[in-house]
Amino acid sequence: MQLDHSPFYKTVITPWYDSDPACYFLVFFLGVVLLFAGVGIWVAAIRLEYAPFLWFPVMLAVMSAFVMAKICLRVVNRNRNS
């Protein structure tokens, strides 16, 4: 006896916040944050009174770069598979 295949095909529906335009906007915004963190690192490195606060722009840069990389990999993998 053969299996009865369902006539309905399940398509993957991505939510609006995971769509390509939303991801591109988020990558752009994270690039601006990364630039802001780079300026903060530069200022904290040249001004001795801001040296104790160097950890904040470094953490901001690391977190924004990590999230940016994850979003870029997600978009690349999604576009490669479709």
DODRENKOL-539484 format. One record per residue: residue in three letters; residue number from 1; x, y, z of N, C-alpha, C in turn. Coordinates in pm, 1 decimal, padded with zeros to 6 digits. Layout:
N
SITE,code,pos,n.xx,n.yy,n.zz,ca.xx,ca.yy,ca.zz,c.xx,c.yy,c.zz
SITE,ALA,NUM,X,Y,Z,X,Y,Z,X,Y,Z
...
END
This chain:
82
SITE,code,pos,n.xx,n.yy,n.zz,ca.xx,ca.yy,ca.zz,c.xx,c.yy,c.zz
SITE,MET,1,00084.1,-00116.3,00000.0,00000.0,00000.0,00000.0,00089.8,00124.2,00000.0
SITE,GLN,2,00060.4,00219.0,-00087.5,00140.5,00340.6,-00095.4,00092.9,00442.8,00006.9
SITE,LEU,3,00186.4,00527.0,00044.6,00152.4,00634.0,00137.7,00073.9,00742.0,00065.3
SITE,ASP,4,-00023.8,00795.6,00133.1,-00103.6,00904.2,00075.8,-00033.6,01036.1,00104.9
SITE,HIS,5,00012.9,01100.6,00000.0,00082.1,01227.4,00017.4,-00018.9,01339.5,00033.8
SITE,SER,6,00012.5,01428.8,00123.1,-00074.5,01543.1,00147.5,-00065.1,01640.5,00030.1
SITE,PRO,7,-00177.8,01692.9,-00016.3,-00173.7,01786.3,-00129.3,-00126.3,01925.6,-00087.0
SITE,PHE,8,-00114.4,01947.8,00039.9,-00073.9,02079.5,00088.2,00077.4,02082.3,00108.7
SITE,TYR,9,00138.5,02186.3,00058.3,00281.4,02203.0,00072.7,00308.2,02309.9,00177.8
SITE,LYS,10,00392.1,02278.2,00269.0,00423.4,02373.5,00374.5,00534.6,02465.1,00326.0
SITE,THR,11,00505.2,02592.7,00318.4,00606.2,02690.9,00280.9,00652.2,02761.6,00406.8
SITE,VAL,12,00778.0,02796.0,00406.7,00833.6,02865.1,00521.2,00800.0,03012.9,00508.9
SITE,ILE,13,00732.3,03064.1,00607.9,00696.4,03205.4,00610.4,00784.6,03273.2,00713.9
SITE,THR,14,00869.9,03362.7,00667.1,00956.6,03433.0,00760.6,00882.1,03553.4,00816.8
SITE,PRO,15,00896.8,03579.2,00945.7,00831.9,03697.3,01003.5,00896.8,03825.8,00952.5
SITE,TRP,16,00827.2,03936.3,00970.9,00874.5,04063.3,00915.2,01008.5,04103.2,00974.5
SITE,TYR,17,01033.3,04070.6,01100.0,01158.0,04112.6,01162.3,01276.5,04026.1,01119.4
SITE,ASP,18,01251.0,03919.1,01046.5,01358.6,03835.8,00994.0,01364.0,03841.5,00842.0
SITE,SER,19,01297.2,03938.5,00782.3,01299.9,03952.1,00637.3,01432.1,04015.8,00594.4
SITE,ASP,20,01461.2,04006.0,00466.6,01587.8,04060.8,00415.9,01599.7,04211.9,00436.7
SITE,PRO,21,01496.0,04293.4,00406.7,01511.4,04437.7,00431.0,01533.5,04471.7,00578.7
SITE,ALA,22,01465.8,04401.1,00668.1,01485.7,04427.3,00810.8,01626.8,04388.7,00853.5
SITE,CYS,23,01678.7,04278.8,00801.2,01815.3,04237.6,00834.2,01916.9,04335.5,00777.5
SITE,TYR,24,01893.5,04386.2,00655.4,01985.3,04483.7,00597.3,01985.3,04613.7,00678.4
SITE,PHE,25,01866.8,04657.1,00723.0,01858.4,04776.1,00806.4,01931.9,04754.3,00938.0
SITE,LEU,26,01916.7,04638.6,00997.1,01982.4,04608.3,01123.2,02134.1,04602.8,01107.2
SITE,VAL,27,02181.8,04546.5,00996.9,02326.3,04542.8,00971.2,02379.8,04685.0,00953.0
SITE,PHE,28,02304.9,04769.6,00883.2,02345.4,04910.1,00867.3,02350.8,04979.9,01002.7
SITE,PHE,29,02247.0,04962.2,01084.6,02243.0,05025.2,01216.3,02356.7,04974.5,01305.3
SITE,LEU,30,02384.8,04845.8,01299.9,02494.9,04790.8,01378.3,02630.1,04841.0,01328.0
SITE,GLY,31,02640.7,04868.4,01199.3,02762.6,04929.1,01146.6,02783.7,05068.8,01202.1
SITE,VAL,32,02674.6,05144.9,01215.6,02683.7,05278.0,01276.3,02725.4,05266.1,01422.8
SITE,VAL,33,02668.9,05168.4,01494.4,02706.8,05146.3,01634.2,02852.9,05104.6,01643.8
SITE,LEU,34,02898.5,05021.8,01551.5,03038.3,04980.0,01550.3,03130.8,05099.2,01524.4
SITE,LEU,35,03090.9,05187.8,01435.6,03168.3,05309.4,01410.4,03171.4,05398.0,01534.8
SITE,PHE,36,03058.1,05411.3,01601.5,03049.6,05488.9,01725.2,03140.3,05430.0,01833.2
SITE,ALA,37,03141.6,05298.0,01844.1,03228.0,05231.7,01941.7,03374.7,05250.4,01905.9
SITE,GLY,38,03406.6,05248.7,01777.8,03544.5,05272.3,01735.8,03592.1,05412.3,01771.7
SITE,VAL,39,03504.1,05510.7,01756.3,03538.9,05646.8,01797.1,03555.6,05652.7,01948.5
SITE,GLY,40,03471.2,05581.8,02021.6,03483.8,05577.6,02167.0,03613.9,05513.6,02211.3
SITE,ILE,41,03655.6,05407.7,02143.6,03784.3,05344.4,02174.5,03898.5,05440.3,02144.9
SITE,TRP,42,03889.4,05509.7,02033.7,03994.0,05604.5,01995.7,04005.1,05717.2,02097.9
SITE,VAL,43,03891.3,05772.8,02140.9,03892.9,05881.7,02238.1,03944.1,05832.8,02373.0
SITE,ALA,44,03900.4,05714.8,02415.9,03946.0,05661.4,02545.0,04093.3,05625.7,02541.6
SITE,ALA,45,04147.3,05597.6,02424.4,04289.0,05563.9,02415.5,04377.9,05687.7,02420.0
SITE,ILE,46,04330.3,05801.0,02367.7,04416.3,05919.5,02364.8,04396.5,06009.4,02486.4
SITE,ARG,47,04282.3,05999.8,02553.7,04257.5,06082.3,02673.1,04276.4,05996.6,02797.9
SITE,LEU,48,04371.4,06032.7,02880.9,04403.2,05951.9,02997.8,04290.3,05949.0,03101.0
SITE,GLU,49,04210.3,06055.5,03109.8,04101.5,06056.0,03208.4,03986.5,05962.2,03169.9
SITE,TYR,50,03980.7,05921.8,03042.1,03877.4,05827.1,02997.5,03928.4,05683.8,02987.9
SITE,ALA,51,04053.2,05661.8,03020.3,04112.5,05527.9,03009.3,04040.8,05422.7,03094.5
SITE,PRO,52,03992.5,05454.9,03215.7,03921.6,05350.4,03291.9,03790.2,05306.5,03227.3
SITE,PHE,53,03738.2,05386.8,03136.4,03610.6,05355.2,03072.7,03627.9,05292.6,02934.5
SITE,LEU,54,03746.1,05245.9,02904.3,03773.5,05184.7,02773.8,03695.8,05055.3,02753.7
SITE,TRP,55,03662.6,04987.8,02861.1,03592.4,04860.3,02851.2,03454.7,04876.5,02786.9
SITE,PHE,56,03390.1,04990.5,02808.5,03254.0,05007.2,02755.8,03250.3,05011.9,02602.8
SITE,PRO,57,03329.5,05096.9,02536.0,03325.3,05093.1,02389.0,03379.7,04963.2,02330.4
SITE,VAL,58,03472.7,04898.6,02400.2,03523.3,04770.2,02351.2,03411.7,04665.7,02353.8
SITE,MET,59,03337.8,04659.7,02464.3,03226.4,04564.6,02473.2,03116.8,04597.7,02371.6
SITE,LEU,60,03091.1,04725.3,02351.9,02992.3,04766.1,02252.6,03034.5,04724.1,02112.5
SITE,ALA,61,03161.2,04739.1,02081.4,03212.0,04699.1,01950.0,03207.2,04547.8,01932.8
SITE,VAL,62,03244.9,04473.9,02036.0,03244.3,04327.7,02026.6,03102.8,04275.1,02009.1
SITE,MET,63,03009.6,04327.2,02088.5,02871.2,04278.1,02078.3,02807.5,04314.6,01945.1
SITE,SER,64,02829.6,04436.9,01896.7,02769.1,04474.8,01768.9,02832.0,04397.5,01653.1
SITE,ALA,65,02962.5,04372.1,01659.6,03026.5,04293.7,01553.7,02976.9,04149.6,01555.6
SITE,PHE,66,02956.3,04092.7,01674.1,02905.9,03956.6,01685.0,02764.4,03944.6,01628.1
SITE,VAL,67,02677.0,04037.2,01665.2,02539.3,04032.8,01614.7,02536.7,04058.6,01464.6
SITE,MET,68,02621.9,04149.3,01417.5,02628.1,04177.0,01274.0,02673.1,04053.7,01196.3
SITE,ALA,69,02772.1,03983.0,01248.7,02819.5,03862.0,01182.3,02712.1,03753.9,01180.5
SITE,LYS,70,02639.6,03737.7,01290.6,02533.3,03638.1,01296.4,02421.6,03669.1,01196.6
SITE,ILE,71,02384.8,03795.3,01185.2,02278.3,03833.0,01091.7,02326.2,03814.5,00947.7
SITE,CYS,72,02450.0,03851.7,00918.8,02502.3,03834.0,00783.2,02508.0,03686.2,00745.4
SITE,LEU,73,02550.9,03602.1,00838.0,02554.1,03457.9,00810.0,02413.9,03402.4,00788.9
SITE,ARG,74,02317.4,03449.9,00865.3,02179.8,03404.1,00849.0,02124.4,03441.7,00712.6
SITE,VAL,75,02149.5,03565.8,00669.8,02099.2,03610.6,00539.4,02168.1,03534.8,00426.3
SITE,VAL,76,02299.1,03514.8,00438.6,02372.6,03442.0,00333.9,02323.9,03298.0,00324.8
SITE,ASN,77,02308.9,03230.9,00437.6,02261.5,03091.8,00436.6,02118.6,03080.9,00384.9
SITE,ARG,78,02034.1,03175.1,00420.4,01896.5,03173.4,00373.7,01888.4,03194.5,00223.9
SITE,ASN,79,01970.0,03288.5,00171.5,01968.4,03314.1,00026.8,02036.3,03202.4,-00051.1
SITE,ARG,80,02131.2,03134.0,00009.8,02197.7,03022.4,-00057.7,02104.7,02903.2,-00068.3
SITE,ASN,81,02021.7,02880.9,00034.5,01933.1,02764.2,00035.5,01806.4,02785.5,-00046.9
SITE,SER,82,01772.4,02910.2,-00076.2,01647.7,02930.4,-00151.7,01670.7,02956.2,-00296.8
END
